Every structure is written in structure tokens, then in C-alpha cells.
Amino acid sequence: MDEKITCFILAAGYGERLRPITDYIPKPLLPILGFPSLERVIQKVVNIGIKRIGINVYHKRELLTGWLKKRTPLNSEKIVLFYEDRLLGTGGGLKNAEHFLDKTHFLVYNSDIITDIDLSKLVDFHFDSKNIATLAIQDCPEHNKLIVNGEGFLEGISYQNFHSFSKLLAFIGIAIYSPDFLAFLPEGPSNVVEGWIEAISQGKKIGCFLYNNHYWSDIGTPSRYVSAIIHELKAEGETVYIHPKTQNTKNILFDGYLIVEGECFIEEGSTLKNCVILSNTYVQRGNYENCILGDRFKVQLDESAFVGIPEKDVPVRIGYGGSDRKYFRIKKEDKTYILLESERTDPNFLRQIELTKLFNHLNIPVPKLISVDYDSCNAVFEDLGDVSLYSWLKLPRRPEEIESIYKKAIDCLYLIHSKAATSIEKFPNIKLEKFDYNHLRWESEYFVKRFIIDIRGIELKDQSALFEELNTLAYAVDSFKKGLMHRDFQSQNIMVTYDQEVKVIDYQSSKIGPQAYDMASLLWDPYYRIDDKIREKLLEYYLEKRINEIDFSEKEFLQLLQLCRLQRHMQVLGAYGFLSKVKGKKYFLKYIPEGIRLLKDIAFTKRDEYPELYRLTLLI
């Protein structure tokens, strides 16, 4: 690819609409989850084989030059800087680099563009078309200004007259040009659009390649910058990003989205909700909400930049886990609630409502049920905020803090395992399935199909010995005493409220089964690796709470816990395989390495009893 095409990245502008941010940081260096937008563009270009890259610089050129000098190359790409003594514009910047661009076709990429388009498709289309230029376009009413005719060629810009059979579409800041195009650009400052119009007027064809159903945005304003960060965060299945060099997160309260983009110091006692904190920022103690914080500035934003449209009675979709259920945040009378929309065929809807009534009745920490519409299978619950235990742990925490918050989670689990379990017969509408041999075998076969075969691509020639062991494991787990269990008691299903209390969600699939499965889910959780010493203390804490129960045996529970760890880790890896490959939620792939580590660890311990399963773990 690099032999036939060069890349030129436009990075010289002032970024005036981003002021005061760009008074200190040039727009191309604005970070998005730890990586400047310019870095993301370079990576995207390098990924399709382009290694010869030019970049024009003007505003804050010393910062851009310094960053490029420190940067570790992603490959062996050659980067050439083109300094401008005055701002030359998108056309003048290309003309100024004519000697660099006139040997090959060249891809031009605005450094403030964040998109998931496949650049290779644009390149292939351009070379097949033999046009003098090919523009990447999208149908985006807010930005539609290009007049594109029925054959896909550019006719002009929207302020000109155009035919009724033409259509207005948006240029997304990425294009490919033949070196011949440079002849249509004047010397000195100009806009590349002038070159388009001149080329068309002389009978040259500028093609347009339409990208449908792709994300595209520029970061030209503070709100668009934040929206781009949130989009990338959602693509990772996250609500929090904390740069590893961030200092001091003691006694920091946060809610909503929190993005800390570099080495920062946050004063103790600060409260943060929907905040982006830029590198080298000292955050003084205070309350911050819906804003971008820099070392010498604060940009206040509307909440919509972070969460969409939080208007009264207009729902905003929330939640990025594995469930297909739809949750929305709604606002009524200046207070927010969570709306659940279920399919009429969802068997868990009624179970969730009845379990919520039971847990509310027993003061077990779960969301309060506000209202139910049984006909439409909708319900409204108390809003617990956006901070799960998983997100809470993203901030560096002292060991005593971690131990304390996990003990609160175990307190909730204990109430479910004891208080709720003994009261459930008083709620006859709660119909719970048994988590028995059949379900356990379904989980282990799910693991084999969705993870071993689908993700790892391992074909098992003789499954009989392995399946015999999986049968043995299922029978063994099924033989122990059963009780009410959550069944998915992990850090993403535990919420930490603004006052640092803990509440449980996602209990609609609760069953009657081995309660040790819940402890295996919590203490050996691929989402967060607990320190071994803390894990030992937490297990002891749970056992001490149950030690005086007449029908509780610590010895049997610990035996069952070992077996449930094997079972749970297989289930988790199967789920990650299904969610990433079938549901397209690729961010679950990042949890697989820890899931494998946990499975291998317990499989090694139980290798004498389950040698085939142990041998299988050596292959993954």
C-alpha cells in the first residue's frame, strides 16, 4: 500500500471553537481515552499499510513537534512535518507540501475526525474509479453541503444551484487525490473546496464514496469532543476511564461518566459527575458536574454532551452489559428514575417484579420498585446512579477501602442467602427454577461450543472422556444443599451509590441452587482481580456470618466452592464467547485472559479429579 499512496494529515488550525482548551492544547493532541486524536489517525492510516505520512503544523507547533519526537513509532512509518509561516488552510496546506505529494496518490485526513470507517474500501474504490479525487461522505443532515448527482459525482456545494435529481450529503474530512489535483490549488492560503470547484469546472470527475451506518464525528467543539470520548468509552463497554498516572483518588465521590485523561491530582473530598479531566490538571476540592477541567480552565457543558437528551419524559438509554433487556433513565418532576422495557415473552419480567417486592419488603438493598405496567411489561425503579462496583474499582483504592466495599456486597448477598431464602414461600407468585444438573450441563456445553470451538477454534476429536468429567462435575454440584441464589453476583451487578452504600441489581434470573456459586462469582471475578489476602478475609467474613446457622456446614460449603469455581469460570468464558461473537459486543473479549487464568488456576488444583478438563485448559 505504501508504494502507491501517501497520507497527509491536516493539523495546523487554531481550533477556535474549542477555546479556551486550544489556547493550551492544540486540537490534534486532545486525548481520547489516553490517546491524542492525531495518534488515532496515524494508527488508522498505518493499519492499512501507509507508512509515508506528512503533517502540516502551525498553531502550537512546538507542542506537536515535541509530542512527535517523544512518540514511539507504531511501525516504521516515516513522518515529515510541514511548517507553515501563516495559516494556509486545507488547500494551501496541500499546495505547500506539493513536492511531498506529487509522486503518488495521497489520502488526506483531518486530524480532528473520529470514525470507525474502513479506509481500505475508500482506497480500493478510488483506484478502481480513476477519478481525480474521491471524497468520503455520509448522510448527516447537520452537515450535508455537498451536491452529489445520481451517478455519485460531486456537482458543487449547497450554496450553488443544483438539479432536483442531485442529493445533499456530508463530507467527513477524509479524501483521496490523484497528484494531478494539486494543479487546481492556487499558491498561498486556500480552501480545498476551491480546488474541487476548479477541477469540476474543467471537466474532471470527483467521486464520492458513501459510508452508511458508521460512526463519524469531528471534535471541533467542546460538546463534540466530549461526545466522541463517550462514544469510544461506550464502545469499550465502560463508563469510567482513569489514566494510570492519576494521583490521589482518596475520598473522591463520582457518578455518571468520569474520564481522567492524563497525570492529574484530585484533591480529597471532591465530587465529580460527568467530567473530563485533561492531563496535568490539579483539581481543587469542590463539586464538578458536566464539564471539562484543565489546568487553567473549566468548560461548562450541557448534560446532553455526556448522556444524550436528559429532558423531562425523554428516556436516555443506559447499560452496556450482556443483557438484551432495555433500561432507560427518565426524568419526572426534576427527579430521575430507571425505566425497564421488557419483551412480552420475557419470562424474567414477572420474576424481577416479585423478587423486588420481596427484597423491598425485607429491606434488602436493591432498587425500590416505583410502578409496574404488567400489560406492556414495563416497570419504573429507583435510580441508583451509574457507578457499579466494577466502575468504582477503576479509581486506585487502598486495600482497606476495597475490603470494606466488598464486605458491604457480602452483607447484601448474605441477606439474599438467608433472610430472603427463608421468606420466599410467603410470596407464592415467585416461580424460581432449580439450578440443577440439567442447567449445570447446559453451562459446560455452552463453554465448549461458545468458547472452546467458536473463540479458540479447538476441535475436540473425542469428547467422551471430557463430557464424562463434565457430567461428574454437574452431578457433584447438584448433590449439595440448595438455596436462593443470585446466579450472576459479580462486580457489574453491584451498584455503589453516591453515599458509598451498596445495592444489588440484575437478580431476575435468581434460582434455587448452590449458593457457593455466588461467592465464586464475586471473589473470583474476571472483571476485577482481588488480592489473594483480601479474598481470604472476605471469604472468612462470609463464613462467620453463616457459622451459627443450624443447617450450614463450613466444610461442605468450601468443598462446593471449589466445584462452583470450575463451573462458574466455564460459564463466564462461554458467555464472553457468545456475547462477543454472536451479539457483536467485542469489548467482552478483553475479559477473556483473566477468565482463562482463573479457570486454569482451579483446574490445576482439581487436576486429579478432572484430568481431561485440566488438559483442555492447557490448550487455551
PALUMVO-299841 format. One record per residue (C-alpha): residue in three letters; x, y, z. Coordinates in steps of 0.5 Angstrom, whole numbers, padded with zeros to 4 digits, always signed. Each point is the difference from the previous one (the first is absolute). Example, Ala and Ser with C-alpha at 12.3 -4.5 7.8 and 13.67 -1.06 7.14 Angstrom:
% residues 2
ala+0025-0009+0016ser+0002+0007-0002
% end
This chain:
% residues 620
met+0000+0000+0000asp+0005+0005+0002glu+0004+0000-0007lys-0007+0002-0004ile-0003+0005+0006thr+0003+0005+0005cys-0004+0003+0005phe-0001+0008+0002ile-0003+0002+0007leu-0002+0007+0001ala+0002+0002+0007ala+0001+0007-0001gly-0006+0004+0002tyr-0002+0004+0006gly-0006-0004+0003glu-0003+0007+0001arg-0007-0003+0002leu+0004-0004+0005arg+0003+0005+0004pro+0002+0001+0006ile+0002-0007-0001thr+0004+0001-0006asp+0004+0006+0003tyr+0004-0005+0004ile-0001-0007-0004pro+0000+0000-0008lys-0006-0004-0002pro+0004-0005-0003leu+0002-0002+0006leu-0006+0000+0004pro+0000-0007+0003ile-0006-0005+0000leu+0001-0006+0005gly+0007+0002+0000phe+0002+0000-0007pro+0000+0007-0004ser-0004+0000-0006leu+0006+0001-0004glu+0002-0006+0003arg-0006-0004-0002val+0000+0003-0007ile+0007-0002-0001gln-0001-0007+0003lys-0006-0001-0005val+0004+0002-0006val+0006-0005+0002asn-0005-0005+0001ile-0002+0000-0008gly+0008+0000-0002ile+0001+0007-0001lys+0007+0002+0003arg+0002+0006-0003ile-0004+0006+0004gly+0000+0007-0001ile-0003+0005+0005asn-0001+0008+0000val+0001+0004+0006tyr-0001+0007+0002his-0004+0001+0007lys+0004-0002+0006arg+0005-0003-0005glu+0005-0001+0006leu-0004-0005+0004leu-0002-0004-0007thr+0007-0001-0001gly+0002-0001+0007trp-0005-0006+0000leu+0002-0003-0007lys+0007+0000+0003lys-0001-0004+0006arg-0005-0004-0003thr+0002-0008-0001pro-0002-0001-0007leu-0006-0005-0001asn+0004-0003-0006ser+0006+0002-0004glu-0004+0006-0004lys+0003+0006-0002ile-0003+0006+0003val+0002+0007-0004leu-0002+0007+0003phe-0002+0006-0004tyr+0000+0006+0004glu-0004+0006-0002asp+0002+0007+0001arg-0007+0002+0000leu-0006-0004+0000leu-0001-0003-0007gly-0007-0003+0000thr-0002-0007-0002gly+0002+0001-0008gly+0006+0005+0002gly+0003-0006+0005leu+0000-0005-0006lys+0003+0005-0005asn+0005+0002+0005ala+0002-0008+0000glu+0000-0001-0007his+0007-0003-0001phe-0002-0005+0005leu-0007-0002-0003asp+0001+0001-0008lys+0003-0007-0001thr-0006-0005+0003his-0007+0001+0001phe-0001+0002+0007leu-0005-0001+0006val-0002+0007+0003tyr-0003-0001+0007asn-0002+0006+0005ser+0003-0001+0007asp-0006+0001+0004ile-0004-0005-0004ile-0002-0006+0005thr-0003-0006-0004asp-0001-0008-0001ile+0000+0000-0008asp+0004-0005-0003leu+0006+0004-0004ser+0002-0005-0005lys-0007+0000-0003leu+0001+0007-0002val+0007-0001-0003asp-0003-0006-0004phe-0006+0004-0003his+0005+0006-0001phe+0005-0004-0004asp-0006-0004-0004ser-0004+0006-0002lys+0007+0004-0003asn-0004+0007+0003ile+0005+0006+0001ala-0003-0001+0007thr-0004-0004+0005leu-0004+0003+0006ala-0002-0004+0006ile-0008+0002+0001gln-0005-0001+0005asp-0008+0002+0000cys+0001+0004+0006pro-0006+0006+0000glu+0004+0004+0004his+0006+0001-0004asn-0003-0002-0007lys+0003+0005-0005leu+0003-0004-0006ile-0004+0000-0006val+0000-0008-0003asn-0003-0002-0006gly-0004-0006-0001glu+0007-0003-0003gly+0004+0001+0006phe+0004+0006-0002leu+0001+0007+0003glu-0004+0005-0003gly+0001+0006+0005ile-0001+0003+0006ser-0007+0001+0003tyr+0000+0008-0001gln+0000-0001-0007asn-0006-0002-0004phe+0000-0008-0001his-0005-0005-0004ser-0006-0003+0003phe+0003-0007-0001ser+0006+0002+0004lys+0001-0001+0007leu+0003+0004+0006leu+0005-0004+0004ala+0005+0001+0005phe+0008+0000-0001ile+0003-0004+0006gly+0007+0003+0000ile+0003-0006-0004ala+0002+0000-0007ile+0005-0003-0005tyr+0003+0004-0006ser+0004-0001-0006pro+0006+0004+0000asp-0003+0004-0007phe-0005+0003+0005leu+0006+0004+0003ala+0000+0004-0006phe-0007+0003+0001leu+0002+0003+0007pro+0003+0007+0000glu+0006+0002+0003gly-0001+0003+0007pro-0006+0000+0005ser-0006-0004-0003asn-0005-0005+0002val+0000-0007-0003val-0007+0002-0003glu+0002+0005-0005gly+0005-0006-0003trp-0007-0004+0000ile-0004+0005-0004glu+0006+0002-0005ala+0001-0008-0001ile-0007-0001-0002ser-0001+0007-0004gln+0006-0003-0004gly-0004-0007-0001lys+0004-0004+0005lys-0004-0005+0004ile+0000+0000+0007gly-0004-0006+0003cys-0003-0002+0007phe+0000-0006+0004leu-0006+0000+0005tyr+0001-0004+0006asn-0006-0002+0003asn-0001-0002+0008his+0007+0002+0002tyr+0001+0005+0006trp+0003+0006-0002ser+0002+0007+0004asp+0004+0006+0000ile+0003+0002+0007gly-0001+0008-0003thr-0004+0002+0007pro+0001-0002+0007ser-0007-0004+0000arg+0002-0004-0007tyr+0007-0001+0004val-0004-0003+0006ser-0005-0004-0004ala+0006-0003-0004ile+0003-0002+0006ile-0007-0003+0003his-0001-0004-0007glu+0007-0003+0001leu-0001-0002+0007lys-0007-0003-0001ala+0004-0004-0006glu+0004-0003+0006gly-0006-0001+0004glu+0003+0005+0005thr-0003+0006+0004val+0007+0002+0003tyr+0007+0001-0003ile+0006+0001+0005his+0007+0002-0002pro+0004-0005+0004lys+0005+0006+0002thr-0006+0004+0003gln+0002+0002+0007asn-0005+0000+0007thr-0007-0003-0001lys-0001-0001+0007asn-0007+0002+0003ile-0002+0002-0008leu-0007-0001-0001phe-0002+0000-0007asp-0006-0002-0004gly-0002+0000-0008tyr+0006+0000-0004leu+0007+0001+0002ile+0006+0001-0005val+0007+0002+0003glu+0004+0000-0006gly+0007+0001+0003glu+0004+0001+0006cys-0004+0004+0005phe-0001+0002+0007ile-0007+0000+0003glu-0001+0003+0007glu-0003-0005+0005gly-0008+0002+0001ser-0001+0002-0007thr-0007-0003-0003leu+0000-0001-0008lys-0005-0001-0004asn+0000-0001-0008cys+0007+0003+0000val+0006+0000-0005ile+0007+0002+0004leu+0005+0002-0005ser+0008-0002+0001asn+0004+0004+0005thr-0006+0003+0004tyr+0000+0001+0007val-0008-0001+0002gln-0001+0004+0007arg-0005-0002+0004gly-0007+0001-0002asn-0006-0002-0003tyr+0000-0001-0008glu-0005-0002-0005asn-0001+0000-0007cys+0007+0003-0002ile+0007-0001-0003leu+0005+0002+0005gly+0007+0003-0002asp+0006+0002+0004arg-0002+0007-0001phe-0007+0000-0003lys-0007-0003+0001val-0005-0001-0005gln-0007-0001+0002leu-0005-0004-0005asp-0007-0002+0000glu-0001-0007+0003ser-0002-0002-0007ala+0007-0001-0002phe+0001-0005+0004val-0007-0004+0001gly-0004+0002-0006ile-0006+0004+0001pro-0002+0000+0007glu-0006+0004-0001lys-0007-0002+0004asp-0003-0006-0002val+0005-0001-0006pro+0003-0007+0002val+0008-0001-0001arg+0003-0007-0001ile+0004-0003+0005gly+0004-0006+0002tyr+0006-0004-0004gly+0000-0007+0003gly-0002-0006-0003ser-0008+0000+0000asp-0005+0001-0005arg-0004+0004+0005lys-0001+0007-0002tyr+0001+0005+0006phe-0001+0008-0001arg+0001+0006+0005ile-0006+0004+0000lys-0002+0007+0004lys-0006+0002+0003glu-0001+0006+0005asp+0007+0001+0000lys+0002-0007+0002thr+0003-0006-0004tyr-0003-0007+0000ile+0002-0006-0004leu-0005-0003-0005leu+0001-0007-0001glu-0004-0002-0007ser+0000-0008-0001glu-0003-0004-0005arg-0007-0003+0001thr+0004-0007-0001asp+0005+0001+0005pro-0001-0005+0006asn+0004+0004+0005phe-0004+0006+0000leu-0005-0002+0005arg+0005-0004+0004gln+0004+0007+0000ile-0006+0004+0003glu-0002-0005+0005leu+0007-0001+0002thr+0001+0007+0001lys-0007+0000+0004leu+0003-0005+0005phe+0007+0004+0000asn-0003+0006+0002his-0005-0003+0005leu+0007-0003+0003asn+0004+0007+0000ile+0005-0004-0005pro+0004+0005-0003val-0003+0000-0007pro-0003+0006-0004lys-0007+0002+0002leu-0006-0002-0004ile-0004+0006-0002ser-0005-0002-0005val-0002-0006-0005asp-0004-0001-0006tyr-0001-0007-0001asp-0003+0001-0007ser+0006+0003-0003cys+0005-0004+0004asn+0003+0007+0002ala+0002+0002+0007val+0003+0006+0004phe+0005-0001+0005glu+0004+0005+0005asp+0006+0003-0004leu+0007-0003+0004gly+0004+0004-0005asp+0006-0002-0005val+0005-0003+0005ser+0001-0007+0000leu+0005-0004+0005tyr+0004-0001-0007ser+0000+0007-0001trp+0001+0002+0007leu+0007-0004+0000lys+0002+0004-0006leu+0003+0005+0004pro+0006-0002+0004arg-0002-0002+0007arg+0003-0002+0007pro+0000-0007+0002glu-0005+0001+0006glu-0005+0004-0005ile+0000-0006-0004glu-0001-0005+0005ser-0006+0005+0003ile-0004+0001-0006tyr+0001-0008-0001lys-0003-0001+0007lys-0006+0004-0002ala-0001-0004-0006ile+0000-0006+0004asp-0005+0002+0005cys-0005+0001-0006leu+0002-0007-0002tyr-0001-0003+0007leu-0007+0003+0001ile-0002-0003-0007his+0003-0007+0002ser-0003+0000+0007lys-0006+0005+0001ala-0003+0000-0007ala+0001-0007+0000thr-0004-0002+0006ser-0005+0005-0002ile-0001-0001-0007glu-0006-0005+0001lys-0004+0006+0002phe+0000+0002-0007pro-0003-0005-0004asn+0000+0004-0006ile+0007-0001-0001lys+0002-0006-0004leu+0007-0002+0000glu+0003-0005-0004lys+0005-0005+0003phe+0008+0001-0002asp+0001-0008+0000tyr+0003-0005-0004asn-0003+0002-0007his+0002+0007+0001leu+0007-0001+0002arg+0001-0005-0006trp-0003+0006-0005glu+0005+0004+0003ser+0006-0004-0001glu-0002-0002-0007tyr-0001+0008-0001phe+0007+0000+0002val+0002-0005-0005lys-0004+0003-0006arg+0001+0007+0001phe+0007+0001+0003ile+0004-0006-0002ile-0003-0001-0007asp-0002+0007-0002ile+0005+0004+0003arg+0006-0004+0001gly-0001-0005-0006ile+0001-0006+0003glu-0003-0006-0003leu-0001-0006+0005lys+0001-0006-0004asp-0002-0005+0006gln-0005+0004+0005ser-0002-0006+0004ala+0005+0000+0006leu-0001+0008+0000phe-0007-0001+0000glu+0000-0005+0006glu+0004+0004+0004leu-0005+0006-0001asn-0005-0005+0002thr+0003-0002+0006leu+0001+0008+0002ala-0007+0001-0001tyr-0002-0006+0004ala+0004+0002+0005val-0002+0008+0001asp-0007-0003-0001ser+0001-0004+0006phe+0001+0005+0005lys-0006+0004+0004lys-0003+0006-0004gly-0003+0006+0002leu-0002+0007-0003met+0006+0003-0004his+0001+0006-0005arg+0004-0004-0005asp+0004+0006-0003phe+0002+0003+0006gln+0006+0004-0003ser+0003+0007+0000gln-0004+0003-0005asn-0007-0002+0003ile+0002+0003+0007met-0001+0008+0000val+0004+0005+0004thr-0005+0006+0002tyr+0002+0007+0001asp+0001-0001+0007gln+0004-0006-0001glu-0005-0005+0002val-0001-0007-0004lys-0006-0002-0004val-0001-0007-0004ile-0003+0000-0007asp-0002-0005-0005tyr-0003-0005+0004gln-0005-0002-0004ser+0003-0007-0002ser+0001-0002+0007lys-0001-0007+0001ile+0000-0006+0005gly+0007-0003+0000pro+0007+0000+0003gln+0001+0007+0004ala+0007-0001+0000tyr+0000+0001-0008asp-0002+0008+0002met+0006+0000+0004ala+0004-0003-0005ser-0003+0005-0005leu+0002+0006+0005leu+0007-0002+0002trp+0003-0003-0006asp-0003+0005-0005pro+0004+0002-0007tyr-0003+0007+0001tyr+0005+0001+0005arg+0005-0004+0004ile+0000+0001+0007asp+0006-0001+0004asp+0001-0007+0003lys+0001+0002+0007ile-0007+0005+0000arg-0003-0006-0004glu+0002-0005+0006lys-0003+0006+0005leu-0007+0000-0004leu-0001-0007+0000glu+0001+0000+0007tyr-0004+0005+0001tyr-0006-0003-0003leu+0001-0007+0003glu+0000+0004+0007lys-0007+0003-0002arg-0003-0007-0001ile+0004-0004+0005asn-0006+0000+0005glu-0005-0003-0005ile-0002-0007+0002asp+0000-0003-0007phe+0006+0004-0002ser+0007-0004-0001glu+0006+0004-0001lys+0004-0007-0002glu-0006-0001-0005phe+0000+0007-0003leu+0007+0000-0001gln+0000-0006-0004leu-0006+0002-0004leu+0004+0007-0001gln+0006-0004-0004leu-0005-0003-0004cys-0004+0006-0002arg+0006+0004-0002leu+0001-0005-0005gln-0007+0000-0002arg+0000+0008+0000his+0006+0001-0004met-0002-0004-0005gln-0007+0003-0001val+0004+0007+0000leu+0004-0002-0006gly-0006-0003-0003ala-0004+0007+0001tyr+0006+0004-0003gly+0001-0004-0006phe-0008+0001-0001leu+0000+0007+0001ser+0006+0002-0004lys-0001-0005-0006val-0008-0001+0000lys-0002+0007+0003gly+0006+0004-0003lys+0002+0003+0007lys+0007+0000-0002tyr+0002+0003+0007phe-0001-0006+0003leu+0006-0003-0003lys+0004+0004+0005tyr-0002-0004+0006ile+0002-0007-0003pro+0007+0000+0002glu-0002+0001+0007gly-0005-0005+0000ile+0005-0005-0003arg+0004+0001+0005leu-0005-0001+0006leu-0002-0007-0004lys+0007-0002+0000asp+0001+0001+0007ile-0005-0004+0003ala+0000-0005-0006phe+0007-0001+0002thr-0002-0001+0008lys-0005-0005-0002arg+0004-0004-0006asp+0000-0007+0004glu-0008+0000+0000tyr-0001+0004-0007pro+0007-0002-0004glu-0004+0001-0007leu-0002+0007+0002tyr+0007+0002+0002arg+0003-0003-0006leu-0005+0004-0004thr+0002+0007+0004leu+0007-0001-0003leu-0002+0000-0007ile-0004+0007+0001
% end
